[in-house]
């Protein structure tokens, strides 16, 4: 029996949908904080159970009978190690045979601040004794949709990635890879999978793509980490979020978000989705002359 935590979230829901294309609905469990939000999954035959990272008492019943678990990392930065520990403890008690965890690209050596909690969770899994897979996800192409829309309005995109390349893939690509890995399980031949897009694009490359789609020139303005953080604070982002994003950008300038192993596309059996396809859906095409 397969189970997915955070099954009504952006990644979790896509992972459940991918599992539905690969396995019978009766063998899939959607673990959610609010079961009412998963009514559409229940209507397809998926078992829906309440599971709240912040309420460990909900987890034993949620994991009863589960053999393979996709642990989608929580979204409460600063709380995730505690939350993940609760899920891992419940998985051990329920004798789950495999836990696949959505980590971050090159978590063991990443300079990105967000990697700290992912590394800690990976250590918890290693120490737990439960068989595990580490699905180290790179950045989602969707992370740049809002930036693309803003760049079109201003004619410029700001950032701190310099000439660092970004190996971007769509959220659906990562979800499909997670489902495929969960089903393959112990046959994967290793416990660490570095998931990233096939393309290695700089921010200027992104600007060129945006410009081509919209029929206008879009420039990239590189900034220092401090200046980029200040700029994002000025446009309304909370200071901690701005600092986190700027630090991630600075780390990306040194290669933290680049990977050319093509592990994800090999598992999918197809190329990862080009960011052009993701952006085309949200950028209006120019009217023909």
C-alpha positions as CSV (number, residue, x, y, z in Angstrom):
1,X,0.0,0.0,0.0
2,X,1.4,3.4,-1.1
3,X,0.9,6.5,1.0
4,X,1.6,10.2,0.3
5,X,1.8,12.9,3.0
6,X,0.6,16.4,2.2
7,X,-1.6,14.9,-0.5
8,X,-3.6,18.1,-1.1
9,X,-0.5,20.2,-1.5
10,X,1.0,21.2,-4.8
11,X,3.5,18.4,-5.0
12,X,1.7,15.8,-3.0
13,X,-1.5,16.0,-5.1
14,X,0.5,15.6,-8.3
15,X,2.3,12.6,-6.8
16,X,-1.0,10.9,-5.9
17,X,-2.3,11.6,-9.5
18,X,0.9,10.0,-10.9
19,X,0.5,7.0,-8.6
20,X,-3.1,6.6,-9.9
21,X,-1.7,6.2,-13.4
22,X,0.7,3.4,-12.2
23,X,-1.2,1.5,-9.5
24,X,-4.8,0.7,-8.5
25,X,-6.6,3.4,-6.5
26,X,-7.4,0.9,-3.8
27,X,-3.7,0.6,-2.9
28,X,-3.1,4.4,-2.5
29,X,-3.6,6.4,0.7
30,X,-3.7,10.2,0.7
31,X,-2.6,11.6,4.0
32,X,-3.9,15.1,4.6
33,X,-4.6,17.5,7.4
34,X,-8.2,18.2,6.2
35,X,-9.8,15.2,4.6
36,X,-12.6,17.4,3.2
37,X,-10.0,18.9,0.8
38,X,-9.3,15.4,-0.7
39,X,-12.9,14.6,-1.6
40,X,-12.1,14.4,-5.3
41,X,-9.3,11.8,-4.5
42,X,-11.7,9.8,-2.4
43,X,-14.2,9.8,-5.3
44,X,-11.5,8.1,-7.4
45,X,-11.2,5.3,-4.9
46,X,-8.2,6.6,-3.0
47,X,-8.2,6.1,0.7
48,X,-8.1,9.4,2.5
49,X,-6.8,9.6,6.1
50,X,-6.0,12.5,8.4
51,X,-2.4,13.0,9.2
52,X,-1.1,16.3,10.7
53,X,2.7,16.8,11.1
54,X,1.9,19.0,14.2
55,X,-0.4,16.4,15.8
56,X,1.7,13.2,16.2
57,X,-1.3,11.4,17.6
58,X,-2.9,11.3,14.2
59,X,0.0,9.5,12.6
60,X,-0.2,5.9,13.8
61,X,-3.7,5.3,12.4
62,X,-2.8,7.2,9.2
63,X,0.1,4.8,8.6
64,X,-1.6,1.6,9.5
65,X,-1.0,-1.0,6.8
66,X,1.2,1.3,4.7
67,X,4.2,-0.4,3.1
68,X,5.7,2.5,1.1
69,X,5.5,6.1,2.2
70,X,6.3,9.3,0.3
71,X,7.2,11.9,2.9
72,X,6.7,15.3,1.3
73,X,8.7,17.8,3.3
74,X,6.7,20.2,5.3
75,X,6.4,23.9,4.4
76,X,7.0,25.4,7.9
77,X,10.6,26.4,7.7
78,X,12.1,26.1,11.2
79,X,9.7,23.4,12.3
80,X,10.3,20.7,9.7
81,X,12.9,18.6,11.6
82,X,10.5,18.2,14.5
83,X,7.6,17.4,12.1
84,X,9.5,14.9,10.0
85,X,10.8,13.2,13.2
86,X,7.2,12.5,14.2
87,X,6.4,11.0,10.8
88,X,9.6,8.9,10.8
89,X,8.9,7.6,14.3
90,X,5.3,6.6,13.3
91,X,6.6,4.9,10.1
92,X,9.1,2.8,12.2
93,X,6.3,1.9,14.6
94,X,4.0,1.0,11.7
95,X,6.7,-1.1,10.1
96,X,6.6,0.8,6.9
97,X,9.0,-0.9,4.5
98,X,10.2,2.1,2.6
99,X,10.2,5.9,3.2
100,X,11.0,8.2,0.2
101,X,11.7,11.7,1.4
102,X,11.6,14.9,-0.8
103,X,14.9,16.6,0.1
104,X,16.9,19.3,-1.7
105,X,19.4,19.0,-4.5
106,X,22.9,17.9,-3.2
107,X,21.6,18.3,0.3
108,X,24.8,16.8,1.8
109,X,26.9,19.7,0.4
110,X,24.5,22.4,-0.5
111,X,25.2,26.0,0.6
112,X,21.5,26.9,0.5
113,X,20.1,27.7,3.9
114,X,17.0,25.6,3.4
115,X,19.3,22.5,3.1
116,X,20.0,22.5,6.8
117,X,16.6,21.0,7.8
118,X,16.8,18.6,4.8
119,X,20.2,17.3,5.9
120,X,18.9,16.8,9.4
121,X,15.9,14.9,8.1
122,X,18.2,12.7,6.0
123,X,20.2,11.9,9.1
124,X,17.0,11.0,11.0
125,X,16.1,8.6,8.3
126,X,19.6,7.1,8.3
127,X,19.5,6.6,12.0
128,X,15.9,5.2,12.1
129,X,16.8,1.9,10.5
130,X,13.8,2.1,8.1
131,X,14.7,1.5,4.4
132,X,14.7,4.9,2.7
133,X,15.1,6.8,-0.6
134,X,16.3,10.4,-0.7
135,X,14.7,12.3,-3.5
136,X,16.8,15.4,-3.7
137,X,14.7,17.9,-5.7
138,X,16.1,20.9,-7.5
139,X,14.2,24.1,-8.0
140,X,10.7,24.0,-9.7
141,X,10.2,25.9,-12.9
142,X,7.1,27.3,-11.3
143,X,9.3,29.2,-8.9
144,X,10.0,31.7,-11.7
145,X,6.4,32.3,-12.9
146,X,5.9,35.3,-10.7
147,X,9.3,36.7,-11.4
148,X,8.6,36.3,-15.2
149,X,5.4,38.2,-14.9
150,X,7.1,41.0,-13.0
151,X,10.0,41.0,-15.5
152,X,7.5,41.5,-18.3
153,X,6.0,44.6,-16.6
154,X,9.4,46.1,-15.7
155,X,11.4,44.9,-18.7
156,X,14.0,43.6,-16.2
157,X,14.4,40.6,-13.9
158,X,16.5,41.1,-10.8
159,X,18.4,38.4,-8.9
160,X,21.8,37.3,-7.4
161,X,22.5,34.1,-9.4
162,X,25.2,35.7,-11.6
163,X,26.1,33.3,-14.3
164,X,25.1,30.3,-12.2
165,X,23.1,27.7,-14.0
166,X,19.7,26.4,-12.8
167,X,18.6,22.9,-13.5
168,X,14.9,23.5,-13.6
169,X,12.1,20.9,-14.0
170,X,8.3,21.3,-13.6
171,X,6.6,20.3,-10.3
172,X,4.8,17.6,-12.2
173,X,8.2,16.1,-13.3
174,X,9.3,15.9,-9.7
175,X,6.0,14.4,-8.6
176,X,6.1,11.8,-11.4
177,X,9.7,10.9,-10.4
178,X,8.7,10.5,-6.8
179,X,5.8,8.1,-7.8
180,X,8.1,6.1,-10.1
181,X,10.8,5.9,-7.3
182,X,8.2,4.8,-4.7
183,X,6.9,2.0,-6.9
184,X,10.4,0.9,-7.9
185,X,11.5,1.0,-4.3
186,X,14.5,-1.1,-3.3
187,X,15.2,-1.9,-7.0
188,X,16.4,1.7,-7.6
189,X,20.0,0.5,-7.0
190,X,20.8,3.3,-4.6
191,X,19.3,5.4,-1.8
192,X,20.1,8.9,-3.1
193,X,18.5,10.3,-6.3
194,X,19.6,13.8,-7.4
195,X,16.5,15.1,-9.2
196,X,16.9,18.0,-11.5
197,X,15.9,19.3,-15.0
198,X,17.9,18.5,-18.1
199,X,18.4,22.2,-19.0
200,X,21.0,24.2,-17.2
201,X,19.8,27.8,-17.6
202,X,21.2,31.1,-16.3
203,X,18.9,33.9,-15.3
204,X,19.8,35.7,-18.5
205,X,18.7,32.6,-20.4
206,X,15.4,32.8,-18.6
207,X,15.0,36.4,-19.5
208,X,15.7,35.5,-23.2
209,X,13.0,32.9,-23.1
210,X,10.5,35.2,-21.4
211,X,11.3,37.9,-24.0
212,X,10.8,35.5,-26.9
213,X,7.5,34.3,-25.6
214,X,6.2,37.8,-25.1
215,X,7.8,39.4,-28.1
216,X,9.8,42.0,-26.1
217,X,13.2,42.5,-24.6
218,X,13.7,41.4,-21.0
219,X,17.1,42.1,-19.3
220,X,18.7,40.5,-16.3
221,X,20.1,42.8,-13.5
222,X,22.5,40.9,-11.2
223,X,22.8,42.2,-7.7
224,X,24.7,41.3,-4.5
225,X,22.9,39.1,-2.1
226,X,22.4,42.0,0.3
227,X,21.1,44.3,-2.4
228,X,18.7,41.7,-3.8
229,X,17.4,41.0,-0.3
230,X,16.8,44.7,0.3
231,X,15.1,45.1,-3.1
232,X,12.7,42.2,-2.4
233,X,11.9,43.7,1.0
234,X,11.1,47.0,-0.6
235,X,8.5,45.4,-2.9
236,X,6.7,43.9,0.1
237,X,8.3,40.5,1.0
238,X,8.8,39.8,4.7
239,X,12.5,40.4,5.5
240,X,13.2,36.7,6.5
241,X,11.7,35.4,3.3
242,X,13.6,38.0,1.2
243,X,16.9,37.0,3.0
244,X,16.2,33.3,2.4
245,X,15.6,33.8,-1.3
246,X,18.6,36.0,-1.7
247,X,20.8,33.5,0.1
248,X,19.5,30.8,-2.2
249,X,20.3,32.9,-5.2
250,X,23.8,33.6,-4.1
251,X,24.3,29.9,-3.5
252,X,23.0,29.2,-7.0
253,X,25.6,31.5,-8.4
254,X,28.1,29.0,-7.1
255,X,26.4,26.0,-8.6
256,X,24.1,24.9,-5.8
257,X,21.1,24.4,-8.1
258,X,22.9,22.8,-11.1
259,X,23.0,19.1,-11.8
260,X,23.8,17.3,-15.1
261,X,23.3,13.7,-14.0
262,X,19.9,13.5,-15.8
263,X,18.8,11.2,-13.0
264,X,15.2,12.4,-13.2
265,X,14.7,12.2,-17.0
266,X,16.3,8.7,-17.0
267,X,13.8,7.5,-14.4
268,X,10.9,9.2,-16.3
269,X,12.0,7.7,-19.6
270,X,11.6,11.1,-21.2
271,X,13.2,14.6,-21.1
272,X,12.1,16.9,-18.3
273,X,9.6,19.6,-19.2
274,X,11.4,22.7,-20.6
275,X,10.7,25.8,-18.7
276,X,9.5,27.3,-22.0
277,X,6.4,25.1,-21.7
278,X,5.8,26.2,-18.1
279,X,6.1,29.9,-18.9
280,X,4.1,29.7,-22.1
281,X,1.0,28.9,-20.1
282,X,1.2,32.2,-18.2
283,X,2.7,34.6,-20.7
284,X,0.5,36.1,-23.3
285,X,1.7,35.5,-26.9
286,X,2.2,38.7,-29.0
287,X,-0.5,39.4,-31.5
288,X,0.5,38.7,-35.1
289,X,1.5,41.7,-37.2
